[in-house]
Amino acid sequence: KPSDYAVWQTLNTTSISDDGNWTSWHVSLVDGDDTLYIKNVSSGKMHKYPLSSGLLFSSDSKWAAFRVGYSEKQLEKFTEQKKPVKYKARLVDLSTGKDRLFENISSFSFTKDGLHLIMAGYQPENGSARDLFLFNLSSGTLKNIGNVSEYSVNKPGSRLAYIVNAENKKGNGVELMNLSDYSITFVDNDTCTYRNLVWDREGTSFAFLKAFSDTGYVEENHTLFLYRNIPGKPELKKYNPATDNRFPGKMRISNNFRPVVSDDSKTVFFGVYNWTTKEKSTKKPDEPVKLPGVDIWHWKDDPVQPRQKNTYDTEKNYTYRFAWLPDENRSVQLSDDEFRQVIFSGDGYHAIVSTSKPYQPAFREEIFDHHAVNTRTGEKKLMLKEFTSLNGASPAGKYVLYFKDKNWWVYDLYKNQHINLTGDVPVELWNTRDDSPREIKPPFGLGGWLKDDKGILVYDEYDVWKISTEGLKPARLTNGRENKVIYRLVRLNTEYPWIDPAKDMYFSAFGDTDKQMGYSRLTPKGRFEKLIYENMAVSSLKKAEKSDYFIYTLESYSVSPNLFRTNYAFTEKIKLSDTNPQQSEFLWGKSELVHFRNAGGKELQGALFYPAGYEPGKKYPMIVYIYEIRSNVLNRYVVPSPRSAYNTTNYTSQGYFVFQPDIVYRTNHPGESAVECVVPAVEEVLKTGMIDEKKIGIMGHSWGAYQTSFIITRTKLFSAAVAGAPLINMISMYNEIYWNTGTPNQNIFEISQGRLREPWWVIMKEYMDNSPMFNAQNISSPLLVTFGNNDGAVDWHQGIEMYTTMRRMEKPFIMLVYDGENHSLAKKENQLDYTRKVNEFFDHYLLGKEAQPWITRGKTYLDKKQEEEKAAKK
């Protein structure tokens, strides 16, 4: 029944306190209020808070704070009344359960020492400053600081830096509060605007900008400040570009880039841009000029006009990067109009600047020249010429990492030397599974840098390798290849941008051929331990910061996700949550892995979901859902929902099998590749005798919708097809704009998902052979297509092309067009409508139920308007 959907729960965010004794999880309903749960594992004591989310535990595990919101109906009312939504914050004493509610709180956080809860109010409608509240967790006192435009607490939690920007600018300044006694240091005060306050990583220095004006220029300029050596003997350093005769003329420090302070506080990176001279006018102002509303699309545009519009704010606010050396009180320019992309090295002594201008326009992979710049001297050295993107700089600042010639390389910034780190690794590190048409194949992946730049962790198809930068032999850390288990690093602590090999390392484990999941651990002594590995989806591993307790979630298609706590040895398994207990009142399906070979003989898999209440010997209808690799969802629970048109459980509960096969591709044959995979996959399932071969439907969205529309041009296996936002004409689609980003679609085809390596005029036959529209004469399956008329990914005119083609051919075709929607439906009423219509479509063509009027005759525009007018009167 429709009312059954409402109570179904989704398990969302989970967390564990630092001592491991408290856990929390957030649950939302298909239709209803969400709930936050907090539970003490030892005592079993549990607190429930409706309309609450975003929980934080204090570091001493004594307190919890979270946001208190509103119901969906209340939020809709706020929207209708055009009222701002102002949330609340609730603070709970975990030992007593007593709580305190704070009104109108936009954000909150505990200090790392666990002594304070810091909360920010909302900005007034016409202002930028707001109230800041400091709640002392031990004394219960609340301190209010007014007119705060920015604030930030240092990493230890001992100092609060904030900017006061009053409306009349009196009393403006930057202040530093010692949170142990609330004493205040007035770092700088003036009748000016202050902004862009930022701490360094360890919380011993912070930088900020102070604005000043010049009557000869339009924009504000800024003085850059650094307050460092906290809490020792603090010193204030400042840099005023107007007093530095080496600073480029008619340029200013811009607030559009937030300063970055190096770890040693000896370098501050900041942004600079042109300073516009005011025009002197002695004449009487002319009448406003009426400009023509025209955009000029030029063949030499790079980027194209839509992309320029999309990135207008970014380009308008672009800044050149400079390095300020406080000890010498001078700056060094790092980037310019040609070299606009910048990466800062971890130690602050180098920057990597890149330009793609010599290789524009880039129709395929973007190519760059990469240079290393010495931030002390400004000297620029060519590092890599005509190369793709880099993989960043090392945390300690010694190296730049990149992937080239199927190996991982570093460039030593101090020795000006390139080093192939993985030449001795005996397996392939480039992604051999990548079937995109790009010439430069990507790597399987990167785990991260080791502490002190001593090495990196990289991935092959199955395993994780430790690669030394000090000449040591590569070491395989996991043993996945032998059993086809894919291991990948899991960062349980991301406080630092490196991995400490002196501590335990954790890895996710995924069975490539059986889809089992789990986690393993590598100890500093080199012992590799399997912690958990089950025929279920095991995910969301988290560790308590100050104890050896962990939480994780377990689920399968037939078992609702729940949260569990375990100990260091993973011998304990305490179930904490209990989502969807009502499932026991309903019949439910199960999932099964199907193995098949595509037309080329490649071994592939698919996830098959059984109908609820399956009876052996009975034949059932089946719906095939496709995209690319889908077998990996085998053990994922799917909450039924009336707002999800492709929902697996919706269909299994109505007596359908649902099958999701894997698809792999041959370059220049994307649609044909889909046929070569999907048809053999379905035929393999038909061998079981469980499926009524005359009652099979197929559906997909976006790329899956394209394949759906194409597959039915090559086979009569499917009695009905549903395609949400499909690519229809590969030639016109190639020539269209991806409006969500403003970029042309060409590179999507030539190097990405479209998998047509050459332009359409070079391989026109392949474009036409793989276009549903050019093969529509072969379609016999009724086809339902859906678009939003604001689709910024697949232009909805693709649907019109298929509509006019199928209409002219007099073939059964229906297109649903949802007004104002983008690539996926966002409005609740549209989601409900589309889900219902897809169900009705399949029920008619696969189950033989009576067709709804919209299927047999559509709906006239007159009928639609009369329906809307009638609804408006209610």
Buried (B, 14 or more C-beta within 10 A) or exposed (E): EEEBBEEBBBBEEBBBBBBBBBBBBBBBBBBBBBBBBBBBBEEEEEBEBEBBBBBBBBBBBBBBBBBBBBEBEEEEEBEEEEEEEEBBBBBBBBEEEEBBEBEBBBBBBBBBBBBBBBBBBBBEEEEBBBBBBBBBBEEEEEBEBEBBBBBBBBBBBBBBBBBBBBEEBEEBBBBBBBBEEEEEBEBBBBEBBBBBBBBBBBBBBBBBBBBBEBEEBEBBBBBBBBBBEBBEEBEBBBBBBBEEEEBBEEBBBBBBBBBBBBBBBBBBBBBBBBBEEEEEEEEEEEEEEEEEEEEEEEEEEEBBBBBBEBBEEEEEEBBBBBBBBBEEEBBBBBBEEEBBBBBBBBBBBBBBBBBBEEEEBBEBBBBBBBBBBBBBEBEBEEBBEEBBBBBBBBBBBBBBBBBEEBBBBBBBBEEEEBBEBBEEBEBBBBBEEEBBBBEBBEBBBBBBBBBBBBBBBBBBBBBBBBBBBEEEEBEBBBBBBEEEBBBBBBEBEEEEBBBEBEEBBBBBBBBBEBBBBBBBBBEEEEEBEEBBBEBBBBBBBBBBBEBEBBBBBBBBBBBBBBBBBBBBEBEEEBEBBEBBEEBEEEEBBBBBBBEBEBEEEEEBBBBBBBBBEBEEEEEBBBBBBBBBBBBBBBBBBBBBBBBBBBBBBBBBBBBBBBBBBBBBBBBBBBBBBBBBBBBBBBEBBBEEEBBBEEBBBBBBBBBBBBBBBBBBBBBEBBBBBBBBBBBBBBBBBBEBBBBEBBBBBBBBBBBBBBBBBBBBEEBEEBBBBBBBBBBBEEBEBBBBBBBBBBBBBBBBBBBBBBBEBBEEEEBBBBBBBBEEBBBEBEBEEBBBBBBBBBBBBBBBBBEEEEBBEEBEEEEEEEEEEEEEEEEEEE
